[in-house]
Structures are given as structure tokens and as C-alpha cells.
């Protein structure tokens, strides 16, 4: 059983276990040991980060741990999570570490790991790393003073990633004449995202591009797209783009300032790919959170939808196992495996823009590829994550609601993998009805979890 790794690496409050300097140092040692030292070579490990204040602290701790095991460190600095994945694979590093808590507040932080191929580690390898962190092997394999590693900075990392992103956009198209609003959430993409779109010819208006270490995700970015939507109307933009703190997810706005989420983006892209014969096995992979409307849209287009548990790493795992090339989450993690190994907000946006340019249609029309079913999502704080099967009253209410909804709706109750919260999701044809159902389930959960 993993104790410190969750659904997306290690995450928690900075300077509180497990997100402490001591844990980060041991993690660096374990990663270096696992990916290089055991093989009898020095190895190279990439370290990148977002813009949180505590990233400096963890960057140094990880680097110290890695070098103490004889491996070299390649320091990238602030760069989107998918950018770290790209640098890791393109520079033939042994592994890549990303210091980020994604969409969380600045007081949180996290560490996630990419293998040499740019893919996130499976659960089994994370479990092995946890064991190594407590193992005597860290002492046994520690090199002599003349064999410790060294660190160097990759000064052209931003340029490398900008060029990589641009390659995913059709060479016969340009963004000349396109007006974009980009909200980078004061996060890792504050430099790179505007560069990508400007170099393709777009006129760019930026929001959330002045990080100060504390304002990442604060009332900005993918979790707070309101300012982006308003700016789209003010600047008469063709598209709004709201990234999260590490830019591995995106929420868009159409030209009228209406939010377009990950489900709708996937519907637009997947249906076009089916028509073009480029969607592998005519299959889209998404999670249990995606709207029924997306499933109906895929069926109408002659495709199918495969669902996984929540977490983009599980979406990617299913994609690789089934040899599918498109997947993602309603929250905006969108994975185009023909271009990238993990969720990438910039590359996903470029695919939407390519469709807009090719068809000469605005996003407000393209989003009609799916009809959304009303959905209610409630997040309830809990002190302990009591297994649902140990709460018979909650299960009884869920079963009753499912019976009332029949095939026209869904109920999903799950604990967050990164926070002390239980999430209640109800879908159905009537918003008042599903609101009442969600309240009923939530009330019973609050009683049972006390």
C-alpha cells in the first residue's frame, strides 16, 4: 500500500509531512537509486517546478538527494508539467520530477515523477520508491565524495517546449487574425503560453501572468474562469484559454464568454477525429466524472466511450493498454497521445484552434457536438475517509436515488485522492430533481462521517 503517493504523486501542505524537505531529500535519493544508481551509472534527473514560494525549497532538497546518490541534476525552472515530461524524454534523462500542487492553493505543494519515456509512473513503481525511501539501500549505494553528482541549468528549456508545442499545430494553418485571451493562473505557463500563440500569429491578451510566489491559482485560471470569460467579451476575442497552475489542464471560453469544459472540448475533437478516421478504434477514454452527454455524442458519431477512475494517469494507462489516442477529464486534463504523453493545456487548445480555423466556425457552434445533461457536484470536507461499504445508510440513499433516475441519470460518490473531501455527483434530465438528490445524499454522508 502506498502511504505518501496519491492519485497524482505526493501532495500536501508545504513544510508539513509528507511535503517536507526531509521527505523530498529521501525521495530524490530513492529516485536516483531506482533509475540510475542500481544500474551502476550516474544517471541524469530533470527537476522542474511551478511558481509557488516553497518550490525553491523543494527544488534544492530534491537536487541534494539526487546528487548525494551520484546522479546529475538538470534544473529547468518554472515550466508546465507537460513541458517537464517533454524535456525528460527529449533529452534522454532517466527521470523527471515536477514540483507542483497543480490547481491547489499556494500553501500546498507536491511532487510527481515521470519516467524516461515521459509517462507518469504506475502505482507499482511509486510503491517501490516509497519502500526505497525507508530502505538501508540509500546508505549502501551512497557513493564516495569523488562520485557525487552535479547540477546544471537547462537555459533553453522554454524555447525547446515552445517549439515542441508549435509542432502540434498544422503547418498549413496560421493564427493570424485570431484574438485570444490567455489566463495562466500566475503559474508555470506564465511565460511559455503567450509565446506559443504569439509565434503562431495570434493577438494575445494575458491575465494571471504576474506570479509572486503566493498568487498561483488565486481567483484565476482553470478553476476560476470568470475573469477570462469577461475579458473575452471586453477584448472581443475569438477564444478564451484558462490554464491551471501547472498548465496540464485547460478550460476554454467561446467568443460570447461562455465556459467550455473538458467534456465539450473532447466531444468536438473526438467527433472530428472519427470523421477523419484518426481516432484510434473510434474510442475516447475519460473518467467516471464525464457527462452522460459526452457518451451520447460519441454513440451518435459512431464511436464509443471508455471510462476509468478519476485521475489523468489512469486515463493514460487505459489509453496505452487499449492503444487509444485521445482521452481526458471533464476538469480539462486532455491527452492527445499523438502529440504528448500527459495532459497538456496548450497542445489541447491548439487542437481546438486548428478545428476552428479549418471549419471556419466559432467555438459557440462547435460545442454543439454534445448536449450536456444537468450535473450537480458537491464537495464535502471529512475528517476520515470511511469506506462507503461501512456506511449502510449512505448506500441505501444512493441506491434509492439510482432507482429513481434509472437509465436517464447517474450517481457517483467518491473520496478525493488529494484532499480530505468526499465528492457527490448526480446527473439527470431535471436540475431541480438532481439538486434534491445530491442534497439528500450529502446530508446522509455528513451524518455518517461525523
C-alpha positions in Angstrom: 0.0 0.0 0.0 1.2 3.5 -0.9 1.3 5.8 2.1 2.5 9.1 0.7 1.7 8.9 -3.0 -1.9 9.8 -4.0 -3.7 9.9 -7.4 -1.1 12.4 -8.8 2.2 12.0 -7.0 2.8 13.3 -3.5 0.8 16.3 -2.3 0.1 18.2 0.9 0.7 21.4 2.9 4.3 22.7 2.3 6.6 22.1 5.3 4.2 19.6 6.8 4.7 15.8 6.3 4.8 14.4 3.7 5.7 17.6 2.0 8.8 18.4 4.0 12.5 19.0 3.0 13.4 15.7 4.7 10.9 13.7 2.7 11.9 15.5 -0.6 15.6 14.7 0.1 14.9 11.0 0.6 12.6 11.0 -2.4 15.4 12.4 -4.5 17.8 9.7 -3.3 15.3 6.9 -3.9 14.6 8.2 -7.5 18.3 8.4 -8.3 18.8 4.9 -6.8 15.9 3.4 -8.7 16.5 4.9 -12.1 20.3 5.0 -12.3 22.4 4.0 -9.3 21.3 0.4 -9.2 22.4 0.1 -12.8 25.9 1.1 -11.9 25.9 4.5 -13.6 25.5 8.1 -12.6 22.3 9.0 -14.5 20.5 12.3 -15.1 17.3 13.6 -13.4 15.3 16.6 -14.6 13.7 18.9 -12.0 11.0 21.4 -12.9 8.5 23.4 -10.9 5.6 25.9 -10.9 5.7 29.3 -9.3 4.9 28.5 -5.6 7.1 30.1 -2.9 8.0 26.6 -1.5 9.2 25.3 -4.9 12.7 26.8 -4.2 12.9 24.9 -1.0 11.9 21.5 -2.6 14.0 22.1 -5.7 17.1 22.3 -3.6 16.1 19.4 -1.4 15.4 17.1 -4.3 18.6 18.1 -6.0 20.7 17.4 -2.9 19.2 14.0 -2.5 19.8 13.1 -6.2 23.4 14.3 -6.2 24.1 12.6 -2.9 23.4 9.3 -4.7 25.8 10.1 -7.6 23.3 11.3 -10.2 23.3 14.6 -12.0 20.5 17.1 -11.9 19.1 19.1 -14.9 17.3 22.1 -13.5 14.6 23.6 -15.7 12.9 26.2 -13.5 9.2 27.2 -13.9 7.7 25.2 -16.8 4.4 23.4 -17.3 4.2 19.8 -16.2 3.9 18.5 -19.8 7.0 20.6 -20.6 9.0 18.7 -17.9 7.7 15.4 -19.4 8.9 16.6 -22.9 12.3 17.7 -21.6 12.8 14.4 -19.8 12.2 12.3 -22.8 13.7 14.5 -25.5 17.0 15.0 -23.5 17.2 11.3 -22.7 17.1 11.8 -19.0 16.5 8.9 -16.7 13.5 10.5 -14.9 11.8 13.9 -14.4 10.5 15.4 -11.2 7.8 18.1 -11.2 7.3 20.3 -8.1 3.7 21.4 -8.2 0.4 21.1 -6.5 -1.4 21.7 -9.8 -4.7 23.6 -9.1 -4.3 23.8 -5.3 -3.6 27.0 -3.3 0.0 28.2 -2.9 0.4 26.9 0.6 0.2 23.3 -0.8 2.8 21.7 -2.9 3.5 18.3 -4.5 6.0 16.2 -6.4 5.2 13.9 -9.3 7.5 11.7 -11.3 7.9 11.0 -15.0 9.9 8.0 -16.3 12.4 8.4 -19.1 9.7 8.0 -21.8 7.7 11.0 -20.4 4.9 9.0 -18.9 3.9 9.1 -15.2 4.9 6.2 -13.1 2.5 3.3 -12.4 1.3 2.6 -8.9 3.7 -0.3 -8.5 6.8 1.8 -9.1 5.6 4.5 -6.7 5.2 1.8 -4.1 8.7 0.7 -4.8 10.0 4.2 -4.4 8.3 4.5 -1.0 10.0 1.3 0.1 13.4 2.6 -1.0 12.9 5.8 0.9 12.9 3.8 4.1 15.5 1.3 3.0 19.1 0.8 4.0 19.9 0.8 0.3 20.1 4.5 0.5 23.2 4.1 2.7 24.5 1.0 0.9 24.6 2.7 -2.5 25.8 6.1 -1.4 28.9 7.0 -3.4 32.2 8.3 -2.3 32.9 12.0 -2.2 34.6 12.0 -5.6 31.5 10.4 -7.2 28.6 12.7 -6.1 26.5 14.3 -8.8 26.5 17.8 -10.1 23.7 20.2 -11.2 23.3 22.3 -14.3 20.6 24.6 -15.5 18.8 24.0 -18.9 18.7 27.6 -20.0 16.8 26.9 -23.3 14.0 24.7 -21.8 11.3 27.3 -22.6 12.4 27.6 -26.2 12.5 23.8 -26.5 9.0 23.4 -25.2 7.6 26.3 -27.3 9.0 24.7 -30.5 7.5 21.3 -29.4 4.0 22.7 -28.8 4.0 24.6 -32.2 4.7 21.3 -34.0 1.3 20.0 -32.9 -0.4 22.8 -34.9 -1.0 22.1 -38.7 1.8 23.6 -40.8 -0.7 24.8 -43.4 -2.5 27.0 -40.9 -1.8 30.2 -39.0 -3.4 32.1 -36.2 -3.1 35.4 -38.0 -6.2 37.5 -37.3 -7.1 35.4 -34.2 -7.6 37.2 -30.9 -7.0 35.2 -27.7 -7.3 35.8 -24.0 -4.9 33.6 -22.0 -5.1 33.2 -18.2 -2.0 31.4 -17.0 -3.2 31.3 -13.3 0.1 33.1 -12.2 1.6 29.6 -12.7 4.1 27.6 -14.6 2.9 28.7 -18.1 3.1 32.5 -17.5 6.0 32.9 -19.9 5.6 29.9 -22.3 1.9 30.0 -23.2 1.7 33.6 -24.6 4.9 32.8 -26.6 3.4 29.8 -28.3 0.3 31.5 -29.5 2.0 34.8 -30.5 4.6 32.9 -32.5 1.8 31.3 -34.4 0.4 34.7 -35.3 -2.3 35.3 -32.7 -3.0 38.6 -31.0 -2.8 37.7 -27.3 -4.3 39.4 -24.2 -2.9 37.9 -20.9 -4.3 37.5 -17.4 -2.7 35.9 -14.4 0.8 36.3 -15.7 2.5 38.1 -12.8 3.4 35.3 -10.3 4.7 36.4 -6.9 5.0 33.0 -5.2 1.7 33.3 -3.4 -0.9 34.2 -6.1 -0.9 31.0 -8.1 -4.5 29.8 -8.8 -5.8 32.6 -6.6 -9.1 33.7 -8.2 -7.6 33.0 -11.6 -7.0 30.2 -14.1 -8.9 27.0 -14.9 -10.7 26.8 -11.5 -11.8 30.4 -11.7 -12.5 31.2 -15.4 -14.8 34.1 -14.7 -12.2 36.8 -15.3 -11.1 35.1 -18.5 -14.7 34.9 -19.8 -15.3 38.6 -19.0 -12.0 39.5 -20.8 -13.1 37.6 -23.9 -16.1 39.9 -24.1 -14.1 43.1 -23.4 -11.4 42.3 -26.0 -13.9 40.7 -28.5 -11.7 37.7 -28.5 -12.3 34.5 -30.6 -11.3 32.2 -27.7 -10.5 32.3 -24.0 -7.9 30.0 -22.5 -7.7 29.4 -18.8 -4.8 27.1 -17.6 -4.2 25.8 -14.1 -1.1 26.3 -12.0 1.0 23.7 -13.8 -0.8 24.1 -17.2 -1.7 20.4 -17.6 -5.4 21.3 -17.9 -7.4 23.9 -19.7 -10.9 25.4 -19.6 -12.0 27.5 -22.6 -14.5 30.2 -23.3 -16.3 30.7 -26.6 -16.5 34.1 -28.2 -19.5 35.0 -26.1 -17.8 34.5 -22.8 -19.4 31.1 -22.1 -17.3 28.4 -20.3 -16.4 25.3 -22.4 -15.1 22.5 -20.3 -13.1 19.4 -21.0 -16.1 17.2 -21.9 -17.2 19.6 -24.6 -13.6 20.0 -25.9 -13.3 16.2 -26.1 -16.6 16.0 -27.9 -15.5 18.5 -30.6 -12.2 16.8 -31.1 -13.3 13.2 -30.9 -16.2 13.6 -33.3 -14.0 15.3 -35.9 -11.3 12.6 -35.5 -14.0 9.9 -36.1 -15.0 11.6 -39.3 -11.3 11.9 -40.4 -10.6 8.3 -39.4 -7.9 9.4 -37.0 -9.5 8.4 -33.6 -7.9 5.1 -32.7 -10.5 2.4 -32.6 -13.2 5.1 -32.7 -12.8 5.3 -28.9 -12.5 8.1 -26.4 -11.2 7.4 -22.9 -12.5 9.5 -20.0 -13.3 9.2 -16.3 -16.4 8.4 -14.4 -16.9 12.1 -13.9 -17.6 12.9 -17.6 -21.1 13.9 -18.5 -23.6 11.4 -20.0 -24.0 13.9 -22.9 -20.4 13.1 -24.0 -21.2 9.4 -24.1 -24.4 10.1 -26.2 -22.4 12.3 -28.5 -19.8 9.5 -29.1 -22.5 7.0 -29.8 -24.3 9.3 -32.3 -20.9 9.8 -34.1 -20.4 6.1 -34.4 -17.8 5.9 -31.6 -17.7 4.7 -28.0 -16.5 5.9 -24.6 -14.4 4.0 -22.1 -14.4 5.2 -18.5 -11.7 5.0 -15.8 -11.4 6.1 -12.2 -10.6 9.7 -11.6 -7.1 10.8 -12.4 -5.4 11.6 -15.7 -2.7 8.9 -15.0 -5.5 6.3 -15.1 -6.8 7.7 -18.3 -3.4 7.5 -19.9 -2.9 3.9 -18.6 -6.2 2.8 -20.3 -5.2 4.6 -23.4 -1.8 2.9 -23.6 -3.3 -0.5 -22.8 -6.0 -0.2 -25.5 -3.8 1.7 -28.0 -6.2 4.7 -28.0 -5.0 8.2 -28.8 -7.5 10.6 -27.2 -8.7 10.9 -23.6 -9.1 13.3 -20.8 -11.2 14.6 -17.9 -14.1 17.0 -17.6 -11.8 19.2 -15.5 -9.7 19.9 -18.5 -6.9 17.3 -18.4 -6.8 16.4 -22.2 -4.3 13.9 -23.5 -3.6 13.7 -27.2 -1.2 10.8 -27.3 -0.2 11.5 -30.9 1.4 14.7 -29.6 2.1 14.3 -25.9 2.4 11.7 -23.1 0.3 13.6 -20.5 -2.3 16.2 -20.1 -1.3 19.5 -21.9 -3.5 22.6 -21.8 -1.5 24.4 -24.5 -1.5 21.5 -27.0 -5.2 20.8 -26.3 -6.0 24.4 -27.1 -4.0 24.2 -30.4 -6.2 21.3 -31.5 -9.4 23.2 -30.9 -8.0 26.2 -32.7 -7.0 24.0 -35.7 -10.6 22.8 -35.9 -11.9 26.4 -35.7 -9.6 27.5 -38.4 -10.2 24.5 -40.7 -14.0 24.7 -40.5 -14.2 28.5 -40.2 -16.7 28.2 -37.3 -16.6 29.7 -33.8 -16.4 27.6 -30.7 -20.0 28.5 -29.8 -21.1 26.4 -32.8 -18.5 23.7 -32.4 -19.5 23.0 -28.8 -22.9 21.8 -30.0 -21.2 18.5 -30.7 -22.7 17.4 -27.4 -25.8 18.2 -25.4 -24.9 18.4 -21.7 -27.1 16.7 -19.1 -27.6 18.7 -15.9 -25.0 17.8 -13.4 -24.5 18.7 -9.7 -21.2 18.2 -7.9 -20.8 18.8 -4.2 -17.6 18.7 -2.2 -17.9 17.9 1.5 -15.0 18.2 4.0 -14.4 15.0 6.0 -12.0 14.2 8.9 -11.8 10.5 8.0 -12.4 8.7 4.7 -14.7 6.0 5.9 -15.3 3.3 3.3 -18.7 3.6 1.7 -19.5 -0.1 2.4 -19.2 0.7 6.1 -22.0 3.3 5.9 -25.2 1.3 5.1 -27.5 4.3 5.4 -25.5 6.2 2.7 -25.6 3.2 0.4 -29.3 2.9 0.9 -29.9 6.5 -0.1 -27.6 6.1 -3.1 -29.5 3.0 -4.3 -32.8 4.8 -3.9 -31.7 7.8 -6.0 -30.2 5.5 -8.7 -33.5 3.6 -8.9 -35.4 6.9 -9.3 -33.1 8.1 -12.1 -33.0 4.8 -14.0 -31.1 5.0 -17.3 -31.5 8.7 -17.5 -29.0 9.6 -14.8 -26.0 8.7 -12.7 -24.8 8.9 -9.2 -21.1 8.9 -8.2 -19.8 9.2 -4.6 -16.1 9.1 -4.1 -13.3 10.4 -1.9 -10.8 12.9 -3.3 -7.4 11.4 -3.9 -5.6 14.6 -2.9 -7.8 16.3 -0.3 -9.8 15.4 2.8 -13.1 15.7 0.9 -15.9 13.4 -0.3 -17.4 14.3 -3.7 -21.1 13.7 -4.6 -22.0 13.9 -8.3 -25.6 13.4 -9.6 -26.7 13.7 -13.3 -30.1 13.6 -14.7 -32.6 15.3 -17.0 -34.1 17.7 -14.4 -31.8 20.1 -12.4 -34.3 20.6 -9.5 -34.6 16.8 -9.2 -30.8 16.1 -9.2 -30.2 19.0 -6.8 -32.6 17.4 -4.3 -31.0 14.0 -4.8 -27.5 15.5 -4.2 -28.7 17.3 -1.0 -30.2 14.0 0.3 -27.0 12.0 -0.3 -24.8 14.8 1.1 -26.9 15.1 4.3 -26.6 11.4 4.9 -22.9 11.5 4.3 -22.4 14.3 6.8 -24.3 12.4 9.5 -22.4 9.1 8.8 -18.9 10.8 8.6 -19.2 12.6 11.9 
